[in-house]
Amino acid sequence: MLQNEIYERARLARDSRFDGQFYVGVKTTGIYCRPICPANAPKSKNVAFYPSAAAASEAGFRPCLRCRPESAPGTPAWSGTSTTVRRGLRLISNGALDDGDVEVLAERLGVTSRHLRRLFSKHLGASPLAVAHTQRLHFAKRLIDETSLPMSHISSAAGYGSVRRFNDTFRRTYGRTPRELRKSGDESERTAKLTVRLAYRKPFNWPAMLSFFAGRATPGVEVVEGDTYRRTISLQDGHGVVEIRPDSRDGYLSLTLHSINTNALFETVQTAREVFDLDAPITEINTLLANDKTLRKIQRKNKGVRVPGAWDGFELTIRAILGQQISVKAATTLAGRIAARYGEKLQLTGDSDEAELNRIFPPAERLVRARFNNLGVLRSRVDTIRRVAAAVVSGDLHFDVAQDPDEFCTTLKSIRGIGDWTAQYVAMRALKTPDAFPGSDLGLVKAIEHPERVTPKELLTRAENWRPWRAYAAMLLWSSLSNSGG
């Protein structure tokens, strides 16, 4: 079936599975909508389809005020078949084009700026700058609708250089000023706290995600209580706490920030989306993995499988080293001891309920010469942690999502004490590589061995059929066990 025919069927059916995966430009009104827009469906001859909101915007359409394209789940970071586009989208989401320098972005990705523009045009229908502009615009629109933040704060949080530029952009795009848009919105949707909604693709297994983090929550740094996850984070201009729980509106999580500057809001939101894997094309993943009988059986209990990300790549690597050949619970205890001794103490004014979150996990600079005495960490693990910390401090090891995952794994494994399991696990969670696969994990072997025992080599061979979603297959297999997965 031709792609446009698929889109047309999805549009007419208002199929939520396609929400955020394409946009509908309505030629008679000059607006672009989500495929689930509740307005009367225009005639087929009057619509055009675009692979991204940026492409619809570049074609001259403005966002629909009814279905609010800015509220759609994000375009998957691996959209299309190009790994360069996938990495580029993640970098743009992290603010790589805030200064508008496409050449610098292309250099980080190892390609020419001309080639990068050609790839973006092919896979997203828009230039890198157009993608960055639309992303910034949508983020600002959500803050206008969902918060009571002053417009100057929203302008800063969304990356606009000035309030004047912010106002001019909204006038051109919506024909109204930001204040006029806020007046026309729903007052009941707003909150005075620094809280934003995070849309996700369904199905989404929030209890399974919480369970994963609960078993690995570093004391003093992370905590899971009821249906809520909280943790401390370190930002360029200070420290704070993030809190994530299900939102009152179906299909959303609620992200609340404590003691975090508005300027860090965009960065924090993007990180949270990756940590909880909200933009995974879950229908596509489930369809492919269901071809395997064992995975299909596990899927019935975990239809919304996600790959948990990491708030900090170095922290996750240390956690993975601690978890080598010991239980998840024991590794979590050791991580808490390291945070208590070497982590910076966190004090939040006016947030007494956050007392149990009192540490920032120590950075590489603090651990490179740490003694780790009387913490219960094996000497071999201590040496490995120091070597990893030294590599980060020297710049030999970094967690930039622009790098090639295979090259990252090679670099990490070159450090004595780091094997393929640890490298793949870190690539899977810190770099969010959807095809990373720690195939030597005994838990994965155990989960797949029925009806007959398999070897790690045989598991890797079987896993070839799960590409490019092997990380999700690993999560499914781990979910069928208890206390497995690092």
PALOFI-571974 format. One record per residue (C-alpha): residue number from 0; chain; residue in one letter; x, y, z. Coordinates in steps of 0.2 Angstrom, whole numbers, padded with zeros to 4 digits, always signed. Layout:
N
{site NUM; A; a; {X; Y; Z}}
...
! end
This chain:
486
{site 0; A; m; {+0000; +0000; +0000}}
{site 1; A; l; {+0007; +0017; -0004}}
{site 2; A; q; {+0012; +0028; +0010}}
{site 3; A; n; {-0001; +0042; +0006}}
{site 4; A; e; {-0015; +0029; +0006}}
{site 5; A; i; {-0010; +0023; +0023}}
{site 6; A; y; {-0010; +0041; +0029}}
{site 7; A; e; {-0027; +0044; +0021}}
{site 8; A; r; {-0035; +0029; +0030}}
{site 9; A; a; {-0027; +0034; +0046}}
{site 10; A; r; {-0034; +0052; +0044}}
{site 11; A; l; {-0051; +0046; +0041}}
{site 12; A; a; {-0051; +0034; +0055}}
{site 13; A; r; {-0043; +0047; +0067}}
{site 14; A; d; {-0031; +0032; +0071}}
{site 15; A; s; {-0021; +0037; +0087}}
{site 16; A; r; {-0007; +0025; +0082}}
{site 17; A; f; {-0002; +0038; +0069}}
{site 18; A; d; {-0002; +0053; +0080}}
{site 19; A; g; {+0014; +0063; +0078}}
{site 20; A; q; {+0020; +0051; +0064}}
{site 21; A; f; {+0013; +0063; +0050}}
{site 22; A; y; {+0004; +0079; +0049}}
{site 23; A; v; {-0011; +0084; +0038}}
{site 24; A; g; {-0010; +0101; +0028}}
{site 25; A; v; {-0027; +0107; +0024}}
{site 26; A; k; {-0026; +0118; +0008}}
{site 27; A; t; {-0043; +0126; +0010}}
{site 28; A; t; {-0039; +0133; +0027}}
{site 29; A; g; {-0020; +0135; +0027}}
{site 30; A; i; {-0018; +0125; +0043}}
{site 31; A; y; {-0009; +0109; +0048}}
{site 32; A; c; {-0017; +0096; +0059}}
{site 33; A; r; {-0014; +0080; +0068}}
{site 34; A; p; {-0022; +0064; +0061}}
{site 35; A; i; {-0033; +0063; +0076}}
{site 36; A; c; {-0040; +0081; +0074}}
{site 37; A; p; {-0058; +0082; +0080}}
{site 38; A; a; {-0063; +0094; +0066}}
{site 39; A; n; {-0074; +0088; +0052}}
{site 40; A; a; {-0062; +0079; +0040}}
{site 41; A; p; {-0059; +0089; +0024}}
{site 42; A; k; {-0060; +0081; +0007}}
{site 43; A; s; {-0046; +0071; +0001}}
{site 44; A; k; {-0042; +0082; -0013}}
{site 45; A; n; {-0040; +0096; -0001}}
{site 46; A; v; {-0026; +0088; +0010}}
{site 47; A; a; {-0008; +0085; +0009}}
{site 48; A; f; {+0003; +0074; +0020}}
{site 49; A; y; {+0019; +0079; +0028}}
{site 50; A; p; {+0032; +0068; +0038}}
{site 51; A; s; {+0035; +0081; +0051}}
{site 52; A; a; {+0027; +0097; +0058}}
{site 53; A; a; {+0042; +0106; +0052}}
{site 54; A; a; {+0039; +0101; +0034}}
{site 55; A; a; {+0021; +0107; +0035}}
{site 56; A; s; {+0027; +0123; +0042}}
{site 57; A; e; {+0039; +0125; +0028}}
{site 58; A; a; {+0025; +0122; +0016}}
{site 59; A; g; {+0016; +0137; +0022}}
{site 60; A; f; {+0004; +0129; +0034}}
{site 61; A; r; {+0001; +0136; +0052}}
{site 62; A; p; {-0003; +0125; +0067}}
{site 63; A; c; {-0021; +0120; +0071}}
{site 64; A; l; {-0028; +0128; +0087}}
{site 65; A; r; {-0040; +0114; +0090}}
{site 66; A; c; {-0030; +0098; +0089}}
{site 67; A; r; {-0014; +0107; +0094}}
{site 68; A; p; {+0000; +0099; +0085}}
{site 69; A; e; {+0012; +0104; +0099}}
{site 70; A; s; {+0004; +0092; +0110}}
{site 71; A; a; {+0007; +0076; +0099}}
{site 72; A; p; {+0019; +0063; +0104}}
{site 73; A; g; {+0036; +0067; +0097}}
{site 74; A; t; {+0043; +0061; +0081}}
{site 75; A; p; {+0054; +0045; +0085}}
{site 76; A; a; {+0072; +0050; +0087}}
{site 77; A; w; {+0076; +0036; +0074}}
{site 78; A; s; {+0063; +0042; +0062}}
{site 79; A; g; {+0068; +0036; +0044}}
{site 80; A; t; {+0082; +0024; +0040}}
{site 81; A; s; {+0096; +0036; +0043}}
{site 82; A; t; {+0107; +0035; +0059}}
{site 83; A; t; {+0113; +0052; +0055}}
{site 84; A; v; {+0096; +0059; +0055}}
{site 85; A; r; {+0092; +0050; +0071}}
{site 86; A; r; {+0107; +0057; +0080}}
{site 87; A; g; {+0104; +0074; +0073}}
{site 88; A; l; {+0086; +0075; +0079}}
{site 89; A; r; {+0092; +0070; +0097}}
{site 90; A; l; {+0106; +0084; +0096}}
{site 91; A; i; {+0093; +0097; +0090}}
{site 92; A; s; {+0081; +0091; +0104}}
{site 93; A; n; {+0096; +0095; +0116}}
{site 94; A; g; {+0098; +0113; +0109}}
{site 95; A; a; {+0112; +0110; +0096}}
{site 96; A; l; {+0104; +0123; +0085}}
{site 97; A; d; {+0100; +0136; +0097}}
{site 98; A; d; {+0113; +0147; +0089}}
{site 99; A; g; {+0108; +0142; +0071}}
{site 100; A; d; {+0125; +0134; +0066}}
{site 101; A; v; {+0121; +0120; +0055}}
{site 102; A; e; {+0139; +0118; +0050}}
{site 103; A; v; {+0144; +0114; +0068}}
{site 104; A; l; {+0130; +0102; +0070}}
{site 105; A; a; {+0135; +0093; +0054}}
{site 106; A; e; {+0153; +0092; +0060}}
{site 107; A; r; {+0148; +0084; +0076}}
{site 108; A; l; {+0139; +0071; +0066}}
{site 109; A; g; {+0154; +0068; +0054}}
{site 110; A; v; {+0145; +0074; +0038}}
{site 111; A; t; {+0145; +0090; +0028}}
{site 112; A; s; {+0131; +0103; +0031}}
{site 113; A; r; {+0125; +0100; +0013}}
{site 114; A; h; {+0123; +0081; +0016}}
{site 115; A; l; {+0115; +0084; +0032}}
{site 116; A; r; {+0102; +0096; +0024}}
{site 117; A; r; {+0099; +0083; +0010}}
{site 118; A; l; {+0096; +0069; +0023}}
{site 119; A; f; {+0084; +0079; +0033}}
{site 120; A; s; {+0074; +0084; +0018}}
{site 121; A; k; {+0073; +0066; +0012}}
{site 122; A; h; {+0068; +0059; +0029}}
{site 123; A; l; {+0058; +0073; +0037}}
{site 124; A; g; {+0054; +0085; +0023}}
{site 125; A; a; {+0062; +0100; +0031}}
{site 126; A; s; {+0079; +0107; +0035}}
{site 127; A; p; {+0088; +0105; +0052}}
{site 128; A; l; {+0084; +0124; +0056}}
{site 129; A; a; {+0066; +0122; +0052}}
{site 130; A; v; {+0065; +0107; +0063}}
{site 131; A; a; {+0073; +0117; +0077}}
{site 132; A; h; {+0062; +0132; +0074}}
{site 133; A; t; {+0046; +0121; +0075}}
{site 134; A; q; {+0052; +0112; +0090}}
{site 135; A; r; {+0055; +0128; +0099}}
{site 136; A; l; {+0038; +0135; +0093}}
{site 137; A; h; {+0028; +0120; +0099}}
{site 138; A; f; {+0037; +0120; +0116}}
{site 139; A; a; {+0033; +0138; +0119}}
{site 140; A; k; {+0015; +0135; +0114}}
{site 141; A; r; {+0013; +0121; +0126}}
{site 142; A; l; {+0020; +0132; +0140}}
{site 143; A; i; {+0008; +0146; +0136}}
{site 144; A; d; {-0007; +0134; +0136}}
{site 145; A; e; {-0002; +0124; +0151}}
{site 146; A; t; {+0007; +0135; +0163}}
{site 147; A; s; {+0005; +0153; +0171}}
{site 148; A; l; {+0023; +0157; +0168}}
{site 149; A; p; {+0027; +0175; +0163}}
{site 150; A; m; {+0029; +0177; +0144}}
{site 151; A; s; {+0047; +0183; +0147}}
{site 152; A; h; {+0051; +0166; +0156}}
{site 153; A; i; {+0043; +0156; +0142}}
{site 154; A; s; {+0053; +0165; +0129}}
{site 155; A; s; {+0069; +0161; +0138}}
{site 156; A; a; {+0064; +0143; +0141}}
{site 157; A; a; {+0060; +0140; +0123}}
{site 158; A; g; {+0076; +0147; +0117}}
{site 159; A; y; {+0071; +0164; +0109}}
{site 160; A; g; {+0084; +0177; +0110}}
{site 161; A; s; {+0072; +0191; +0115}}
{site 162; A; v; {+0053; +0194; +0119}}
{site 163; A; r; {+0051; +0204; +0104}}
{site 164; A; r; {+0057; +0189; +0093}}
{site 165; A; f; {+0046; +0178; +0103}}
{site 166; A; n; {+0031; +0189; +0100}}
{site 167; A; d; {+0035; +0192; +0081}}
{site 168; A; t; {+0036; +0173; +0078}}
{site 169; A; f; {+0019; +0170; +0086}}
{site 170; A; r; {+0011; +0184; +0076}}
{site 171; A; r; {+0017; +0177; +0060}}
{site 172; A; t; {+0013; +0159; +0064}}
{site 173; A; y; {-0004; +0161; +0073}}
{site 174; A; g; {-0009; +0178; +0069}}
{site 175; A; r; {-0010; +0182; +0087}}
{site 176; A; t; {+0002; +0187; +0101}}
{site 177; A; p; {+0006; +0175; +0115}}
{site 178; A; r; {-0005; +0184; +0127}}
{site 179; A; e; {-0020; +0183; +0115}}
{site 180; A; l; {-0017; +0165; +0113}}
{site 181; A; r; {-0017; +0162; +0132}}
{site 182; A; k; {-0033; +0172; +0134}}
{site 183; A; s; {-0042; +0161; +0122}}
{site 184; A; g; {-0036; +0145; +0131}}
{site 185; A; d; {-0043; +0134; +0144}}
{site 186; A; e; {-0039; +0142; +0162}}
{site 187; A; s; {-0042; +0125; +0170}}
{site 188; A; e; {-0027; +0118; +0160}}
{site 189; A; r; {-0015; +0129; +0168}}
{site 190; A; t; {-0004; +0127; +0184}}
{site 191; A; a; {+0006; +0140; +0194}}
{site 192; A; k; {+0019; +0127; +0197}}
{site 193; A; l; {+0033; +0123; +0185}}
{site 194; A; t; {+0023; +0108; +0178}}
{site 195; A; v; {+0021; +0102; +0160}}
{site 196; A; r; {+0013; +0088; +0151}}
{site 197; A; l; {+0023; +0074; +0142}}
{site 198; A; a; {+0013; +0065; +0128}}
{site 199; A; y; {+0017; +0047; +0125}}
{site 200; A; r; {+0013; +0034; +0112}}
{site 201; A; k; {+0001; +0020; +0117}}
{site 202; A; p; {+0002; +0007; +0124}}
{site 203; A; f; {+0013; +0013; +0138}}
{site 204; A; n; {+0017; +0002; +0153}}
{site 205; A; w; {+0020; +0015; +0167}}
{site 206; A; p; {+0019; +0002; +0181}}
{site 207; A; a; {+0033; -0008; +0173}}
{site 208; A; m; {+0044; +0007; +0170}}
{site 209; A; l; {+0042; +0012; +0188}}
{site 210; A; s; {+0046; -0006; +0194}}
{site 211; A; f; {+0062; -0005; +0184}}
{site 212; A; f; {+0067; +0011; +0192}}
{site 213; A; a; {+0061; +0007; +0209}}
{site 214; A; g; {+0073; -0008; +0210}}
{site 215; A; r; {+0088; +0002; +0204}}
{site 216; A; a; {+0084; +0019; +0213}}
{site 217; A; t; {+0100; +0025; +0221}}
{site 218; A; p; {+0097; +0030; +0239}}
{site 219; A; g; {+0098; +0049; +0241}}
{site 220; A; v; {+0097; +0052; +0222}}
{site 221; A; e; {+0081; +0043; +0217}}
{site 222; A; v; {+0065; +0037; +0224}}
{site 223; A; v; {+0049; +0029; +0218}}
{site 224; A; e; {+0033; +0031; +0229}}
{site 225; A; g; {+0016; +0025; +0223}}
{site 226; A; d; {+0014; +0030; +0205}}
{site 227; A; t; {+0028; +0044; +0206}}
{site 228; A; y; {+0046; +0044; +0202}}
{site 229; A; r; {+0058; +0058; +0209}}
{site 230; A; r; {+0076; +0061; +0207}}
{site 231; A; t; {+0089; +0074; +0209}}
{site 232; A; i; {+0098; +0081; +0194}}
{site 233; A; s; {+0113; +0092; +0190}}
{site 234; A; l; {+0112; +0107; +0178}}
{site 235; A; q; {+0124; +0120; +0172}}
{site 236; A; d; {+0116; +0133; +0183}}
{site 237; A; g; {+0112; +0123; +0199}}
{site 238; A; h; {+0103; +0107; +0205}}
{site 239; A; g; {+0085; +0102; +0208}}
{site 240; A; v; {+0073; +0088; +0208}}
{site 241; A; v; {+0061; +0082; +0195}}
{site 242; A; e; {+0045; +0073; +0198}}
{site 243; A; i; {+0035; +0062; +0186}}
{site 244; A; r; {+0018; +0054; +0188}}
{site 245; A; p; {+0003; +0050; +0177}}
{site 246; A; d; {-0006; +0065; +0172}}
{site 247; A; s; {-0025; +0067; +0174}}
{site 248; A; r; {-0027; +0067; +0155}}
{site 249; A; d; {-0025; +0050; +0147}}
{site 250; A; g; {-0010; +0048; +0136}}
{site 251; A; y; {+0001; +0060; +0146}}
{site 252; A; l; {+0013; +0060; +0160}}
{site 253; A; s; {+0015; +0076; +0172}}
{site 254; A; l; {+0033; +0083; +0174}}
{site 255; A; t; {+0035; +0095; +0189}}
{site 256; A; l; {+0052; +0103; +0192}}
{site 257; A; h; {+0058; +0109; +0209}}
{site 258; A; s; {+0071; +0122; +0211}}
{site 259; A; i; {+0075; +0122; +0193}}
{site 260; A; n; {+0078; +0138; +0183}}
{site 261; A; t; {+0066; +0141; +0169}}
{site 262; A; n; {+0080; +0142; +0157}}
{site 263; A; a; {+0083; +0123; +0160}}
{site 264; A; l; {+0065; +0118; +0157}}
{site 265; A; f; {+0067; +0113; +0138}}
{site 266; A; e; {+0083; +0103; +0142}}
{site 267; A; t; {+0075; +0094; +0156}}
{site 268; A; v; {+0059; +0090; +0146}}
{site 269; A; q; {+0069; +0083; +0132}}
{site 270; A; t; {+0079; +0072; +0144}}
{site 271; A; a; {+0063; +0066; +0153}}
{site 272; A; r; {+0056; +0061; +0136}}
{site 273; A; e; {+0071; +0050; +0132}}
{site 274; A; v; {+0073; +0043; +0150}}
{site 275; A; f; {+0055; +0036; +0149}}
{site 276; A; d; {+0056; +0032; +0130}}
{site 277; A; l; {+0040; +0042; +0127}}
{site 278; A; d; {+0042; +0043; +0108}}
{site 279; A; a; {+0046; +0025; +0104}}
{site 280; A; p; {+0036; +0019; +0088}}
{site 281; A; i; {+0028; +0005; +0099}}
{site 282; A; t; {+0017; -0002; +0086}}
{site 283; A; e; {+0031; -0005; +0074}}
{site 284; A; i; {+0042; -0013; +0088}}
{site 285; A; n; {+0028; -0024; +0094}}
{site 286; A; t; {+0024; -0030; +0076}}
{site 287; A; l; {+0041; -0035; +0073}}
{site 288; A; l; {+0045; -0043; +0089}}
{site 289; A; a; {+0028; -0053; +0089}}
{site 290; A; n; {+0036; -0064; +0075}}
{site 291; A; d; {+0046; -0073; +0089}}
{site 292; A; k; {+0035; -0085; +0099}}
{site 293; A; t; {+0043; -0082; +0115}}
{site 294; A; l; {+0043; -0063; +0114}}
{site 295; A; r; {+0025; -0063; +0108}}
{site 296; A; k; {+0020; -0073; +0124}}
{site 297; A; i; {+0029; -0060; +0135}}
{site 298; A; q; {+0021; -0045; +0125}}
{site 299; A; r; {+0004; -0051; +0131}}
{site 300; A; k; {+0009; -0045; +0149}}
{site 301; A; n; {+0020; -0030; +0143}}
{site 302; A; k; {+0012; -0023; +0128}}
{site 303; A; g; {+0019; -0005; +0131}}
{site 304; A; v; {+0038; -0011; +0133}}
{site 305; A; r; {+0050; +0004; +0134}}
{site 306; A; v; {+0069; +0005; +0136}}
{site 307; A; p; {+0072; +0016; +0152}}
{site 308; A; g; {+0085; +0029; +0148}}
{site 309; A; a; {+0098; +0037; +0159}}
{site 310; A; w; {+0098; +0055; +0166}}
{site 311; A; d; {+0117; +0055; +0166}}
{site 312; A; g; {+0128; +0043; +0156}}
{site 313; A; f; {+0143; +0043; +0168}}
{site 314; A; e; {+0131; +0039; +0183}}
{site 315; A; l; {+0124; +0024; +0173}}
{site 316; A; t; {+0141; +0017; +0168}}
{site 317; A; i; {+0146; +0017; +0186}}
{site 318; A; r; {+0130; +0009; +0191}}
{site 319; A; a; {+0133; -0004; +0178}}
{site 320; A; i; {+0150; -0008; +0184}}
{site 321; A; l; {+0144; -0010; +0202}}
{site 322; A; g; {+0131; -0022; +0195}}
{site 323; A; q; {+0144; -0034; +0187}}
{site 324; A; q; {+0141; -0052; +0194}}
{site 325; A; i; {+0130; -0046; +0209}}
{site 326; A; s; {+0112; -0044; +0212}}
{site 327; A; v; {+0102; -0028; +0207}}
{site 328; A; k; {+0099; -0025; +0226}}
{site 329; A; a; {+0117; -0026; +0231}}
{site 330; A; a; {+0123; -0014; +0217}}
{site 331; A; t; {+0109; -0002; +0222}}
{site 332; A; t; {+0115; -0002; +0240}}
{site 333; A; l; {+0133; +0001; +0234}}
{site 334; A; a; {+0128; +0015; +0223}}
{site 335; A; g; {+0119; +0024; +0238}}
{site 336; A; r; {+0135; +0022; +0248}}
{site 337; A; i; {+0145; +0031; +0235}}
{site 338; A; a; {+0132; +0045; +0232}}
{site 339; A; a; {+0132; +0047; +0251}}
{site 340; A; r; {+0150; +0049; +0253}}
{site 341; A; y; {+0156; +0058; +0237}}
{site 342; A; g; {+0140; +0066; +0231}}
{site 343; A; e; {+0136; +0084; +0233}}
{site 344; A; k; {+0123; +0088; +0247}}
{site 345; A; l; {+0107; +0094; +0240}}
{site 346; A; q; {+0096; +0107; +0250}}
{site 347; A; l; {+0080; +0113; +0243}}
{site 348; A; t; {+0072; +0128; +0251}}
{site 349; A; g; {+0054; +0126; +0255}}
{site 350; A; d; {+0053; +0107; +0249}}
{site 351; A; s; {+0054; +0098; +0265}}
{site 352; A; d; {+0045; +0083; +0257}}
{site 353; A; e; {+0061; +0081; +0247}}
{site 354; A; a; {+0072; +0077; +0262}}
{site 355; A; e; {+0075; +0059; +0257}}
{site 356; A; l; {+0082; +0066; +0240}}
{site 357; A; n; {+0098; +0074; +0247}}
{site 358; A; r; {+0112; +0070; +0235}}
{site 359; A; i; {+0118; +0073; +0218}}
{site 360; A; f; {+0127; +0058; +0211}}
{site 361; A; p; {+0146; +0062; +0210}}
{site 362; A; p; {+0154; +0067; +0194}}
{site 363; A; a; {+0169; +0059; +0186}}
{site 364; A; e; {+0180; +0073; +0194}}
{site 365; A; r; {+0175; +0067; +0211}}
{site 366; A; l; {+0178; +0049; +0208}}
{site 367; A; v; {+0194; +0049; +0198}}
{site 368; A; r; {+0204; +0049; +0214}}
{site 369; A; a; {+0191; +0042; +0227}}
{site 370; A; r; {+0197; +0029; +0239}}
{site 371; A; f; {+0181; +0020; +0241}}
{site 372; A; n; {+0187; +0013; +0257}}
{site 373; A; n; {+0175; +0003; +0269}}
{site 374; A; l; {+0161; +0004; +0256}}
{site 375; A; g; {+0160; -0014; +0252}}
{site 376; A; v; {+0166; -0012; +0233}}
{site 377; A; l; {+0178; -0024; +0227}}
{site 378; A; r; {+0195; -0018; +0223}}
{site 379; A; s; {+0194; -0023; +0205}}
{site 380; A; r; {+0178; -0013; +0203}}
{site 381; A; v; {+0186; +0002; +0211}}
{site 382; A; d; {+0200; +0002; +0199}}
{site 383; A; t; {+0188; +0001; +0184}}
{site 384; A; i; {+0178; +0015; +0191}}
{site 385; A; r; {+0193; +0026; +0192}}
{site 386; A; r; {+0199; +0021; +0175}}
{site 387; A; v; {+0182; +0026; +0168}}
{site 388; A; a; {+0181; +0042; +0178}}
{site 389; A; a; {+0199; +0046; +0171}}
{site 390; A; a; {+0193; +0043; +0153}}
{site 391; A; v; {+0179; +0055; +0155}}
{site 392; A; v; {+0189; +0068; +0163}}
{site 393; A; s; {+0202; +0067; +0149}}
{site 394; A; g; {+0189; +0067; +0136}}
{site 395; A; d; {+0193; +0050; +0129}}
{site 396; A; l; {+0176; +0044; +0134}}
{site 397; A; h; {+0160; +0054; +0132}}
{site 398; A; f; {+0141; +0051; +0131}}
{site 399; A; d; {+0137; +0063; +0116}}
{site 400; A; v; {+0122; +0055; +0107}}
{site 401; A; a; {+0130; +0061; +0090}}
{site 402; A; q; {+0144; +0047; +0091}}
{site 403; A; d; {+0142; +0030; +0082}}
{site 404; A; p; {+0136; +0017; +0095}}
{site 405; A; d; {+0148; +0004; +0089}}
{site 406; A; e; {+0163; +0016; +0091}}
{site 407; A; f; {+0157; +0021; +0108}}
{site 408; A; c; {+0156; +0002; +0113}}
{site 409; A; t; {+0174; +0000; +0106}}
{site 410; A; t; {+0180; +0014; +0117}}
{site 411; A; l; {+0172; +0009; +0132}}
{site 412; A; k; {+0178; -0009; +0131}}
{site 413; A; s; {+0196; -0003; +0129}}
{site 414; A; i; {+0195; +0002; +0147}}
{site 415; A; r; {+0201; -0013; +0158}}
{site 416; A; g; {+0187; -0020; +0168}}
{site 417; A; i; {+0173; -0016; +0155}}
{site 418; A; g; {+0166; -0030; +0144}}
{site 419; A; d; {+0154; -0031; +0130}}
{site 420; A; w; {+0139; -0033; +0142}}
{site 421; A; t; {+0143; -0017; +0151}}
{site 422; A; a; {+0146; -0008; +0135}}
{site 423; A; q; {+0130; -0014; +0126}}
{site 424; A; y; {+0120; -0010; +0142}}
{site 425; A; v; {+0126; +0008; +0143}}
{site 426; A; a; {+0124; +0011; +0124}}
{site 427; A; m; {+0106; +0004; +0126}}
{site 428; A; r; {+0101; +0016; +0140}}
{site 429; A; a; {+0113; +0031; +0140}}
{site 430; A; l; {+0115; +0033; +0121}}
{site 431; A; k; {+0097; +0026; +0118}}
{site 432; A; t; {+0103; +0014; +0105}}
{site 433; A; p; {+0087; +0004; +0100}}
{site 434; A; d; {+0097; -0010; +0093}}
{site 435; A; a; {+0110; -0012; +0107}}
{site 436; A; f; {+0109; -0030; +0115}}
{site 437; A; p; {+0119; -0037; +0130}}
{site 438; A; g; {+0118; -0054; +0122}}
{site 439; A; s; {+0130; -0062; +0135}}
{site 440; A; d; {+0118; -0058; +0149}}
{site 441; A; l; {+0113; -0074; +0159}}
{site 442; A; g; {+0096; -0067; +0162}}
{site 443; A; l; {+0092; -0066; +0144}}
{site 444; A; v; {+0099; -0083; +0141}}
{site 445; A; k; {+0088; -0090; +0155}}
{site 446; A; a; {+0072; -0081; +0148}}
{site 447; A; i; {+0074; -0088; +0131}}
{site 448; A; e; {+0080; -0105; +0135}}
{site 449; A; h; {+0063; -0114; +0134}}
{site 450; A; p; {+0059; -0127; +0128}}
{site 451; A; e; {+0078; -0130; +0127}}
{site 452; A; r; {+0094; -0123; +0133}}
{site 453; A; v; {+0103; -0110; +0122}}
{site 454; A; t; {+0120; -0103; +0123}}
{site 455; A; p; {+0124; -0084; +0122}}
{site 456; A; k; {+0130; -0087; +0104}}
{site 457; A; e; {+0114; -0095; +0099}}
{site 458; A; l; {+0104; -0081; +0107}}
{site 459; A; l; {+0114; -0068; +0097}}
{site 460; A; t; {+0110; -0078; +0081}}
{site 461; A; r; {+0092; -0078; +0086}}
{site 462; A; a; {+0092; -0060; +0090}}
{site 463; A; e; {+0097; -0055; +0072}}
{site 464; A; n; {+0078; -0057; +0068}}
{site 465; A; w; {+0074; -0044; +0081}}
{site 466; A; r; {+0084; -0030; +0073}}
{site 467; A; p; {+0083; -0015; +0074}}
{site 468; A; w; {+0074; -0016; +0090}}
{site 469; A; r; {+0085; -0029; +0100}}
{site 470; A; a; {+0085; -0017; +0115}}
{site 471; A; y; {+0066; -0019; +0117}}
{site 472; A; a; {+0068; -0038; +0115}}
{site 473; A; a; {+0080; -0037; +0130}}
{site 474; A; m; {+0068; -0027; +0140}}
{site 475; A; l; {+0054; -0040; +0136}}
{site 476; A; l; {+0065; -0054; +0141}}
{site 477; A; w; {+0071; -0046; +0157}}
{site 478; A; s; {+0053; -0042; +0162}}
{site 479; A; s; {+0049; -0060; +0162}}
{site 480; A; l; {+0062; -0063; +0176}}
{site 481; A; s; {+0064; -0054; +0192}}
{site 482; A; n; {+0079; -0043; +0198}}
{site 483; A; s; {+0088; -0045; +0181}}
{site 484; A; g; {+0095; -0033; +0169}}
{site 485; A; g; {+0109; -0023; +0178}}
! end
